[in-house]
Amino acid sequence: MRKKEEKKISIAVIRRLPRYFRYLSDLIKLDIKRISSKELSQRMGITASQIRQDLNCFGGFGQQGYGYNVELLYDEIGKILGIDKRFSCIIIGAGNMGNALANYQNFRNRGYDIVGIFDADPRKVGTVINDIKVYHIDDLESFVAKQHVDIAILTVPGSRVNEVASKVTALGIKGIWNFSPTDLKLGSDIVVENVHLSDSLMVLGYRLREKLNGSEQ
């Protein structure tokens, strides 16, 4: 089903879609054919009402008295997320984070093909990470001219991220996944996702501290 064109979907709903996708994948592995919003809510820890509201943003996929066809819902959410398409990606920065991302096998399963890695360190240039060659950053322009690239994954220091982002966007790359400590804010024609792993860790630390404090009372 197509989403309603006249209604803008909130970013909060969009950020929950990958989580639905993961849980539905697990249900398929368990050979579960259908599930109600109540049963799904119990597994995911969010309300059944929230699940119905989220899915209704895209036209709704359930049937009264039946619930959701797990495989159908999985496929439809996958299409909404673009899983049925393939995106060509490059990584800029072959340090620890760049290495970890290059070695993450699930990207390809989700439709993201990493086709090149770039770094300014001559000691890294020419090496191969998970069958992906590391090129010198100076070769970026010629590489992009020969091979279409949808997404640039930035794992560079915060002091260099704006410079690198400007170079990337000038080459026509429209998607940036930014792992640097500095948030990127670019033009409306560029899609940026800023990722801060330390933020999530600090939230975990806060929740853990609250639980420990509560147990001491």
C-alpha positions in Angstrom: 0.0 0.0 0.0 1.1 3.5 -0.8 1.5 6.1 1.9 -0.9 9.0 1.9 0.8 11.6 -0.3 -0.9 14.6 1.4 0.3 13.6 4.9 3.9 14.3 6.0 5.2 11.4 8.1 6.9 12.5 11.3 10.5 11.6 11.8 9.6 9.9 15.0 7.5 7.4 13.1 10.2 6.9 10.5 12.8 6.1 13.2 10.5 3.4 14.6 10.2 1.6 11.2 13.6 -0.2 11.3 12.7 -1.5 14.7 9.4 -3.0 13.3 11.4 -4.4 10.5 13.8 -6.2 12.9 11.1 -7.7 15.0 9.2 -8.9 12.0 12.3 -10.5 10.7 12.6 -12.4 14.0 9.0 -13.5 13.8 9.6 -14.9 10.3 12.5 -16.9 11.6 10.2 -18.3 14.2 7.7 -19.2 11.4 5.0 -17.0 12.9 2.6 -16.2 10.1 0.4 -13.5 11.7 0.4 -11.3 14.8 -2.0 -8.8 16.4 -0.9 -5.3 17.4 -1.3 -6.4 21.0 1.1 -9.3 20.6 3.5 -7.2 18.7 3.3 -4.5 21.4 4.2 -7.0 24.1 7.3 -8.1 22.2 8.4 -4.5 21.3 7.5 -2.8 24.6 5.4 -0.1 22.9 1.6 0.3 23.0 -0.7 -1.5 20.5 -2.3 1.9 19.8 1.1 3.4 18.9 1.8 0.5 16.5 -1.6 1.0 14.8 -1.1 4.7 14.5 2.4 4.3 13.0 1.3 1.8 10.4 -1.9 3.8 9.5 0.4 6.6 8.4 1.2 4.4 5.4 -2.3 3.2 4.8 -2.6 0.4 7.4 -1.8 -3.2 6.8 -3.9 -5.1 9.3 -7.3 -6.8 9.1 -10.0 -6.6 11.8 -10.0 -9.9 13.7 -6.9 -11.2 11.9 -4.1 -8.8 12.8 -1.1 -8.5 10.6 0.3 -10.9 8.0 3.9 -11.0 9.2 5.6 -11.6 5.9 3.5 -9.1 4.1 4.1 -6.4 6.7 7.8 -7.2 6.7 7.9 -6.8 2.9 5.9 -3.6 2.9 8.0 -1.9 5.6 11.1 -3.0 3.7 9.8 -1.2 0.6 9.0 1.9 2.6 12.6 1.9 4.0 14.0 1.3 0.5 15.3 -2.2 1.2 14.1 -3.3 -2.3 16.5 -0.8 -3.8 20.3 -0.9 -3.6 22.4 2.1 -2.5 26.0 2.5 -3.4 28.1 3.8 -0.4 31.7 4.9 0.3 33.4 5.3 3.7 35.7 8.3 4.3 38.0 7.5 7.1 39.7 4.1 7.5 40.2 4.3 11.3 38.6 2.1 13.9 35.1 3.2 13.1 35.6 3.0 9.4 37.0 -0.5 9.8 34.1 -1.6 11.9 31.5 -0.3 9.5 33.3 -1.9 6.5 33.3 -5.3 8.3 29.6 -5.1 9.2 28.1 -7.8 7.1 24.4 -6.8 7.4 24.8 -3.7 5.3 24.7 -5.7 2.1 21.6 -7.7 3.3 19.9 -4.3 3.8 20.6 -3.1 0.3 23.8 -1.0 1.1 26.9 -1.8 -1.0 30.1 -0.3 0.2 32.2 0.2 -3.0 35.2 2.1 -1.7 37.0 3.4 1.4 39.0 6.7 1.4 41.7 8.0 3.7 44.5 10.5 3.7 47.0 8.2 5.5 49.4 6.8 2.8 50.0 3.7 5.1 46.3 2.7 4.7 46.0 3.5 1.0 46.1 0.3 -1.1 45.1 -2.0 1.8 41.8 -4.0 1.7 39.2 -4.2 4.4 36.6 -6.9 3.9 37.3 -7.1 0.2 36.9 -3.3 -0.1 39.9 -1.3 -1.4 41.2 1.8 0.5 41.9 4.7 -1.8 43.6 8.0 -1.2 41.2 10.8 -0.5 42.6 12.7 -3.5 41.2 10.0 -5.7 37.7 10.6 -4.5 36.7 12.9 -7.4 37.8 10.5 -10.1 36.3 7.6 -8.3 32.8 9.2 -8.1 33.1 10.3 -11.7 33.4 6.7 -12.8 31.0 5.1 -10.2 27.7 6.4 -9.0 27.7 6.9 -5.2 24.5 7.5 -3.3 25.8 7.7 0.3 29.0 8.9 1.9 29.7 7.5 5.4 31.9 10.0 7.3 34.2 8.7 10.1 36.6 11.7 10.1 37.6 14.0 13.0 35.1 16.8 13.8 37.7 19.3 12.7 37.6 18.0 9.2 34.0 16.9 8.8 32.7 20.2 7.2 35.5 20.3 4.7 34.9 16.6 3.7 31.2 17.1 3.6 31.6 20.1 1.3 33.8 18.0 -1.0 31.3 15.1 -1.0 28.3 17.3 -1.8 30.2 19.1 -4.5 30.6 15.8 -6.3 26.8 15.3 -6.3 26.5 12.8 -3.4 23.1 13.4 -1.8 23.2 11.2 1.3 25.6 11.5 4.3 25.8 9.2 7.3 27.9 11.2 9.7 29.8 9.5 12.5 31.9 12.5 13.4 31.4 14.2 16.8 30.2 17.4 14.9 26.6 17.6 13.6 26.3 18.5 10.0 23.7 20.9 8.8 23.6 21.2 5.0 21.2 22.3 2.3 17.7 20.9 2.0 18.8 18.9 -1.1 21.2 16.9 1.0 20.0 14.1 3.4 22.1 13.9 6.5 21.9 11.4 9.4 24.1 12.4 12.3 25.0 9.4 14.5 26.5 9.9 18.1 27.2 6.5 19.7 28.3 8.2 22.9 24.9 9.8 23.3 23.3 6.4 23.5 25.9 5.2 25.9 25.3 8.2 28.2 21.6 7.5 28.1 22.4 3.9 29.2 24.6 5.3 32.0 21.8 7.6 33.2 19.2 4.8 33.2 21.7 2.5 35.0 22.5 5.2 37.6 18.8 5.8 38.2 18.2 2.0 38.7 21.2 1.7 41.1 20.1 4.8 43.1 16.6 3.3 43.3 17.9 0.0 44.6 19.9 1.8 47.3 16.8 3.5 48.8 
